[in-house]
Every structure is written in C-alpha cells, then in structure tokens.
C-alpha cells in the first residue's frame, strides 16, 4: 500500500478497496475478488471496517455489469453488515448506507435455501432531504452516492430525481470549491437519474473532476460509475 495515500490503517484499507473497485469497473472483470486483491478477508477487522466505509460499492462492478459477485466479496460485505450496524443515534447517512448494503446483498446474492440471511432493515426516513437547502442536499447525496445505481429504488433516489436542478447547482459549486469527492458523488447521481440542465455539460465536468481529483480512488470510482450509467442510459 502506498502510505502517502493513507494517514491510518483504516484510510489505507479504504484506499486499497476503492482502487480495486475502480480496476474492476474499468476491466469489467466480475470474477476477480475485490477484497482478495486488497488483502482483506472475513478475519481482518480493519478491512471489515473499510468495507463498511465503502458500503455496497464493494459489489458495484457486479451491479453495473449485471453479473454474479464473487462469493468472497459477498461474505466480507455480509460480515461488515453484521459487525457494524448503525447505532440508534447514528446519522441518517449511516442508516441509509446500512440499509443499502443489506438490500444490495439481498438483490445480488440471496442466501441459499436453508442458509442464514443477513436480516431485514426498514428503509430509513428521507423526509429531511426534501426540505434541505440545495448545498446541504448535495453534500448529503454525495455521501450517499453508493445508492446512485440503477434498479435500486429508494426514497433517497426519488428525492434526487425530484431535485436534479439542485444537484446540478451543487455539482458546479463543488467543482468551484475544488471538492472533487463531493463533485464526483453529485455527478454520479446526475448520471443515474438524468434530468440535469443541458447547459451543465456533465460529461466534460466529470472529465475535469477526474483529471483534478482522480488521484483519490473514491473520486475515480464515482466518475467511472457515472460514465457506465450514462452509457447505459444512452443505449
């Protein structure tokens, strides 16, 4: 691991995981294990915590390419769900991330007959998003960028679809502030839902975000996801 990208073991593990997801998105290789390539298994607690940070994006290559995820990645994501449930007073974003991990596991890798299921988790409330100022709305949606995937309806996705113009404003603001991760997350949402103003120039904007912030694999992950979804919508 390149220590220049990590200030702690957890940050390093997150960096490595995001890097492997990006590589899988670029290659379309759904057979390789993201966790295995990053040196993470079910017994690696730091790695499990990193998976909790990455969330359901661990299985993003399989989600976007419509293929079965690697069993090793499924097992590690399932372990992260079990090991790090949100506390009762957890921020709404943490609750939504947990919900999305469970729903992604149930959709992409349902348990075999007789096997123990991960369990259920009610969809959290999203009413707070409807009235949030556009700046705060963009920030929260960028944190919840893993939910910006096709065929995964949620109250967050509906809120994003209803406020595409606000997201576009937030995307521009994030670029001007050089907040590349927020810009990439907002751009990913816009690619997932559509409806942004034609004057935004999202494709060129994403190119610029990747150029300026692509050294952060989380930025590269969101930009690559945005491109794959935009290409799918265009077909």
KAWOZI-V955108 format. One record per run of one state. SS is the DSSP state (hx for helix, st for strand, lp for the rest). FROM is the first residue (numbers start at 1). TO is the last residue. Records with the same first field share a line. If there is no record, write none. Layout:
SS=FROM-TO  FROM-TO
//
This chain:
lp=1-2  6-8  28-33  38-44  66-70  84-91  109-126  132-133  144-144  148-154  163-163  177-179  194-197  201-201  214-216  235-235
hx=3-5  9-27  34-37  45-65  71-83  92-108  127-131  134-143  145-147  155-162  164-176  180-193  198-200  202-213  217-234
//
